[in-house]
């Protein structure tokens, strides 16, 4: 095509209920997400494995890592799932828990689902994220209705 790329029309926008269902499906089936934190002036972005229990996102990393220190200090986080043309953004508050604070069944589920068991790592802790705001969109035609959760309550 002489250096040109073929373009396609975007899919029609999803209604809010479909976006919520798609978002909950992604949270239930994806294994990894991006974790964005800051130390004040410097942003950090790292991929971490996670588990979604229907209400919270469970993460684990070293308490001494930059991300771990930022999560402990600010107790806020932004998570991102999916490709850039089907993104889910989650802004949440963080509860830091020592390894032995999580019920065994929940820790086993995390390890089974992610293929990683942080209980065998030195200095790792759990970070339980409670979503406060969730946004989801695919194309520009979905930007107007992208907010699905506000103040911890689903809008749809």
Backbone bond lengths (Angstrom), bond angles and torsions (degrees), N, CA, C in turn:
res aa  C-N    CA-C-N  psi(-1)  N-CA   C-N-CA  omega(-1)  CA-C   N-CA-C  phi
1 X - - - 1.441 - - 1.525 111.56 -
2 X 1.296 119.19 25.29 1.459 123.78 175.93 1.533 113.52 55.43
3 X 1.324 117.62 44.52 1.452 121.87 176.29 1.519 114.90 82.11
4 X 1.308 117.70 -2.79 1.461 120.68 177.84 1.515 109.25 -91.00
5 X 1.291 116.10 151.75 1.455 119.45 175.84 1.516 108.99 -108.11
6 X 1.287 114.78 147.70 1.457 120.58 178.44 1.526 109.06 -77.33
7 X 1.316 116.15 136.64 1.453 119.62 177.34 1.517 108.98 -111.61
8 X 1.292 115.15 154.44 1.459 120.35 177.39 1.509 108.66 -125.59
9 X 1.277 116.20 156.56 1.459 121.60 176.23 1.528 108.85 -71.84
10 X 1.322 116.78 139.75 1.473 118.09 177.16 1.520 110.36 -67.69
11 X 1.304 114.55 152.78 1.469 119.91 175.90 1.524 108.01 -63.17
12 X 1.321 116.97 153.84 1.460 118.41 176.38 1.533 110.10 -62.01
13 X 1.334 117.71 152.04 1.461 119.40 -178.63 1.530 111.94 -65.10
14 X 1.324 115.19 143.34 1.460 121.08 176.40 1.520 109.47 -79.61
15 X 1.311 116.62 150.12 1.464 118.89 173.37 1.535 108.18 -75.83
16 X 1.319 116.18 167.82 1.467 121.60 -174.65 1.521 112.72 -60.06
17 X 1.328 117.16 -40.75 1.470 120.21 -178.86 1.528 110.73 -64.18
18 X 1.330 116.62 -39.45 1.469 120.23 178.86 1.514 110.30 -67.99
19 X 1.315 117.53 -40.72 1.471 120.60 177.43 1.521 111.18 -61.48
20 X 1.327 116.52 -42.48 1.469 118.74 178.75 1.521 110.09 -63.31
21 X 1.325 117.45 -45.99 1.460 121.04 179.85 1.534 110.27 -59.97
22 X 1.332 117.49 -45.03 1.464 121.32 178.19 1.530 111.56 -62.70
23 X 1.328 116.65 -38.49 1.463 121.42 179.51 1.523 110.65 -66.21
24 X 1.319 116.89 -46.39 1.463 119.85 179.10 1.528 111.07 -64.81
25 X 1.321 117.26 -34.34 1.479 120.81 176.57 1.529 110.23 -65.25
26 X 1.320 117.33 -43.58 1.472 120.40 178.57 1.523 110.17 -62.89
27 X 1.327 117.72 -44.31 1.470 120.81 178.38 1.532 111.33 -61.56
28 X 1.312 117.03 -35.36 1.472 121.05 -178.11 1.518 113.09 -78.79
29 X 1.334 118.60 -24.42 1.466 119.94 -172.57 1.523 114.87 -113.61
30 X 1.333 118.74 -29.30 1.462 119.30 176.69 1.529 108.92 -66.89
31 X 1.305 116.03 154.74 1.466 121.22 -178.96 1.523 111.61 -110.89
32 X 1.324 116.99 -29.28 1.458 121.68 -176.73 1.524 110.23 -123.88
33 X 1.319 114.79 153.14 1.459 121.21 175.57 1.518 109.03 -147.52
34 X 1.331 116.13 171.74 1.458 121.86 176.38 1.517 108.61 -96.47
35 X 1.325 116.56 136.38 1.456 123.59 179.93 1.527 107.98 -115.25
36 X 1.340 116.21 118.53 1.458 121.76 179.85 1.528 109.26 -108.56
37 X 1.329 115.21 125.39 1.463 121.95 177.22 1.520 107.67 -134.25
38 X 1.324 115.61 173.96 1.457 120.19 176.47 1.522 109.47 -144.34
39 X 1.324 114.66 152.28 1.464 119.25 173.69 1.521 109.80 -102.46
40 X 1.289 117.49 13.78 1.459 123.45 -177.93 1.513 110.54 119.13
41 X 1.335 116.49 -63.29 1.457 120.79 -179.64 1.522 113.31 -105.92
42 X 1.313 117.12 -25.33 1.457 120.44 -173.57 1.520 110.94 -112.87
43 X 1.335 117.40 120.14 1.471 119.44 176.26 1.531 110.48 -80.23
44 X 1.326 115.65 150.08 1.460 122.13 176.14 1.513 108.03 -129.52
45 X 1.316 115.64 141.78 1.460 122.10 179.93 1.516 107.84 -136.95
46 X 1.336 116.18 120.50 1.458 120.47 -179.69 1.529 109.73 -137.93
47 X 1.336 116.80 150.18 1.461 119.23 173.50 1.527 109.92 -86.46
48 X 1.329 115.83 137.56 1.462 121.31 174.87 1.515 109.12 -138.10
49 X 1.324 116.03 152.22 1.458 121.40 172.20 1.522 108.49 -77.36
50 X 1.326 115.89 155.90 1.458 119.54 -176.78 1.516 110.94 -150.83
51 X 1.327 114.25 166.40 1.461 121.57 171.72 1.523 107.63 -134.25
52 X 1.305 116.53 141.04 1.468 124.24 179.32 1.516 107.08 -114.06
53 X 1.330 117.22 125.85 1.462 120.79 -179.87 1.531 112.45 -102.50
54 X 1.315 116.57 10.65 1.458 121.44 -178.04 1.512 112.87 99.10
55 X 1.339 116.38 -15.26 1.464 120.71 179.41 1.527 113.16 -133.92
56 X 1.332 116.63 -32.59 1.460 119.97 -177.59 1.524 110.12 -135.10
57 X 1.326 114.38 158.92 1.463 122.87 175.96 1.525 106.81 -104.83
58 X 1.321 116.18 126.74 1.462 121.43 179.72 1.525 109.34 -104.05
59 X 1.329 115.60 127.33 1.462 123.98 178.30 1.518 108.75 -125.89
60 X 1.318 116.35 163.55 1.455 120.39 171.67 1.518 108.88 -149.98
61 X 1.315 114.68 136.88 1.458 121.63 173.08 1.523 107.56 -158.41
62 X 1.302 116.08 173.53 1.456 120.53 179.08 1.526 110.00 -65.42
63 X 1.312 115.20 134.62 1.459 120.44 178.06 1.523 110.92 -65.36
64 X 1.334 116.88 -20.46 1.463 121.48 -178.25 1.524 113.44 -93.57
65 X 1.329 117.63 -9.31 1.460 119.73 177.22 1.527 109.13 -68.17
66 X 1.320 117.29 163.11 1.466 120.63 178.31 1.523 109.74 -57.76
67 X 1.316 117.08 -45.74 1.465 120.84 179.99 1.517 110.64 -63.30
68 X 1.314 117.60 -45.46 1.462 121.24 178.91 1.522 111.80 -60.42
69 X 1.319 116.72 -45.85 1.476 120.18 178.76 1.526 110.82 -61.54
70 X 1.336 116.39 -42.09 1.466 119.88 -179.72 1.524 111.23 -65.12
71 X 1.323 117.27 -41.42 1.465 120.48 179.41 1.521 111.20 -64.47
72 X 1.330 117.09 -40.43 1.464 121.13 178.59 1.525 110.19 -65.40
73 X 1.315 116.82 -42.47 1.465 121.41 -174.59 1.525 112.52 -73.68
74 X 1.343 117.40 -45.45 1.474 119.36 -172.87 1.518 113.27 -95.19
75 X 1.324 117.79 -22.21 1.464 125.68 -174.32 1.530 113.05 49.13
76 X 1.338 116.19 28.09 1.463 121.88 172.32 1.517 108.55 -133.25
77 X 1.343 115.14 156.86 1.453 119.40 -177.87 1.518 109.66 -158.02
78 X 1.317 115.70 155.65 1.463 122.48 168.40 1.519 106.94 -119.81
79 X 1.331 115.06 129.01 1.463 122.33 178.34 1.517 108.31 -112.82
80 X 1.330 116.91 146.98 1.463 121.22 177.63 1.522 108.95 -133.86
81 X 1.329 114.82 134.33 1.467 121.97 178.19 1.519 108.71 -126.67
82 X 1.319 114.92 152.17 1.449 120.88 171.95 1.517 113.51 85.54
83 X 1.328 115.04 170.28 1.463 120.42 177.71 1.525 110.73 -75.80
84 X 1.326 116.31 169.12 1.463 120.50 -175.59 1.522 113.15 -63.73
85 X 1.300 118.67 -20.59 1.469 120.60 177.79 1.525 112.14 -103.83
86 X 1.316 116.21 22.47 1.471 122.11 172.04 1.528 107.15 -164.69
87 X 1.298 115.96 61.10 1.457 122.49 -169.47 1.527 111.77 -92.18
88 X 1.327 114.74 146.57 1.460 123.26 169.93 1.527 106.06 -125.65
89 X 1.325 116.60 124.95 1.463 122.43 175.63 1.519 108.94 -113.01
90 X 1.323 115.42 132.67 1.466 121.68 -179.76 1.518 108.24 -124.70
91 X 1.312 116.82 119.39 1.464 122.28 171.71 1.518 106.83 -101.01
92 X 1.325 116.57 129.40 1.454 117.94 -175.56 1.505 114.40 -147.26
93 X 1.323 113.78 170.47 1.456 121.88 173.87 1.527 107.60 -102.14
94 X 1.311 115.40 149.38 1.460 121.86 -170.81 1.522 110.79 -114.94
95 X 1.332 114.87 132.84 1.460 121.37 168.85 1.521 107.05 -109.66
96 X 1.317 116.66 125.68 1.464 122.56 179.37 1.516 108.09 -93.29
97 X 1.351 116.67 130.79 1.463 120.68 -178.48 1.526 109.95 -134.17
98 X 1.317 117.76 137.92 1.466 119.81 174.08 1.530 110.10 -65.49
99 X 1.294 115.93 159.51 1.468 121.63 -176.80 1.515 112.99 -52.92
100 X 1.317 117.74 -40.13 1.468 119.96 -175.36 1.534 113.45 -81.09
101 X 1.339 118.15 -1.31 1.468 120.85 -178.75 1.529 112.89 -82.27
102 X 1.313 116.56 -20.28 1.464 120.21 -177.52 1.530 109.86 -86.45
103 X 1.326 118.17 134.58 1.468 119.42 176.63 1.534 110.90 -55.70
104 X 1.320 115.96 142.80 1.464 121.83 -176.47 1.528 111.96 -53.68
105 X 1.329 117.68 -43.17 1.457 120.80 -179.09 1.514 112.70 -60.78
106 X 1.321 116.98 -38.79 1.463 121.03 179.56 1.531 110.65 -70.69
107 X 1.321 117.07 -40.30 1.469 121.02 177.33 1.526 110.31 -66.55
108 X 1.334 117.68 -40.39 1.465 121.35 176.89 1.530 110.83 -61.57
109 X 1.337 116.17 -41.55 1.472 120.13 179.14 1.527 110.01 -61.83
110 X 1.338 117.22 -45.22 1.457 121.09 178.20 1.530 110.30 -56.81
111 X 1.323 116.20 -49.64 1.464 120.96 -177.72 1.526 111.32 -62.98
112 X 1.315 117.22 -42.75 1.462 121.17 -179.82 1.519 111.32 -66.35
113 X 1.295 116.19 -45.03 1.462 121.04 -175.57 1.527 112.58 -69.90
114 X 1.347 117.05 -37.17 1.465 120.31 -174.33 1.523 113.69 -97.38
115 X 1.338 117.15 -16.57 1.459 119.34 -175.65 1.520 112.68 76.48
116 X 1.325 116.28 17.04 1.461 122.22 -177.60 1.525 108.68 -140.74
117 X 1.326 116.35 127.02 1.460 120.46 -179.95 1.528 109.34 -113.74
118 X 1.337 117.60 99.58 1.462 119.94 -177.75 1.520 114.12 -68.28
119 X 1.337 117.78 -11.84 1.464 120.31 179.90 1.520 112.12 -64.93
120 X 1.331 117.83 -19.39 1.463 120.67 -179.80 1.529 112.18 -94.34
121 X 1.330 117.10 0.44 1.463 121.84 -179.17 1.528 110.35 -97.92
122 X 1.305 116.64 143.27 1.466 121.84 176.84 1.527 109.74 -77.80
123 X 1.327 116.53 133.68 1.457 120.96 172.58 1.521 116.07 80.33
124 X 1.338 117.53 4.96 1.459 120.06 178.63 1.521 110.35 -85.08
125 X 1.317 115.61 147.94 1.456 122.93 175.74 1.526 108.17 -133.99
126 X 1.316 115.42 166.86 1.468 121.51 175.49 1.523 109.03 -91.97
127 X 1.317 115.77 144.51 1.460 122.90 172.29 1.521 106.55 -124.57
128 X 1.309 116.17 112.73 1.458 120.98 179.27 1.531 107.47 -100.84
129 X 1.332 115.54 118.51 1.458 121.76 -175.83 1.527 109.13 -102.17
130 X 1.309 115.15 123.85 1.470 121.19 175.19 1.529 106.89 -100.54
131 X 1.337 117.59 113.58 1.466 120.08 -179.40 1.526 111.82 -60.89
132 X 1.312 115.71 135.73 1.463 123.02 174.27 1.526 109.92 -110.00
133 X 1.335 115.89 -31.62 1.466 121.81 179.36 1.523 108.13 -144.08
134 X 1.318 116.68 134.18 1.461 121.97 175.29 1.524 107.62 -130.25
135 X 1.331 114.31 131.44 1.457 121.60 175.42 1.529 108.22 -124.26
136 X 1.341 116.34 147.50 1.466 120.53 177.32 1.523 108.96 -149.17
137 X 1.329 115.51 135.72 1.460 120.24 174.54 1.518 109.77 -159.39
138 X 1.330 114.42 157.39 1.466 121.55 176.84 1.524 111.05 -106.27
139 X 1.295 116.19 -55.07 1.465 122.55 -175.71 1.523 108.93 -126.94
140 X 1.314 116.13 174.85 1.463 121.52 178.36 1.524 111.70 -57.43
141 X 1.332 116.50 -27.68 1.467 118.66 -178.77 1.531 112.69 -72.51
142 X 1.326 118.51 -3.96 1.461 121.58 176.22 1.535 112.83 -110.68
143 X 1.315 117.53 1.14 1.466 119.53 -177.50 1.525 112.78 -62.26
144 X 1.313 117.93 -37.62 1.471 120.80 -176.21 1.529 112.17 -59.79
145 X 1.306 118.97 -35.22 1.464 121.24 -177.72 1.510 114.01 -110.86
146 X 1.324 117.68 28.52 1.470 120.26 -171.23 1.522 114.36 -71.95
147 X 1.335 118.94 -22.85 1.464 120.01 -177.87 1.523 110.14 -80.48
148 X 1.347 115.77 117.00 1.463 122.34 -178.84 1.521 112.50 -105.06
149 X 1.332 116.95 -24.40 1.460 122.06 179.20 1.522 108.00 -136.86
150 X 1.318 114.60 139.23 1.466 121.12 176.12 1.520 107.88 -139.57
151 X 1.316 116.44 136.09 1.479 122.05 -179.91 1.526 112.07 52.67
152 X 1.337 116.11 36.45 1.457 121.42 176.55 1.512 115.27 78.29
153 X 1.330 118.16 6.21 1.463 122.02 -178.76 1.521 110.15 -118.59
154 X 1.332 115.65 130.07 1.457 119.73 174.96 1.529 108.52 -62.34
155 X 1.310 116.69 138.49 1.464 121.82 178.58 1.511 111.50 -89.04
156 X 1.315 116.00 -15.41 1.484 121.81 179.78 1.513 109.76 -129.87
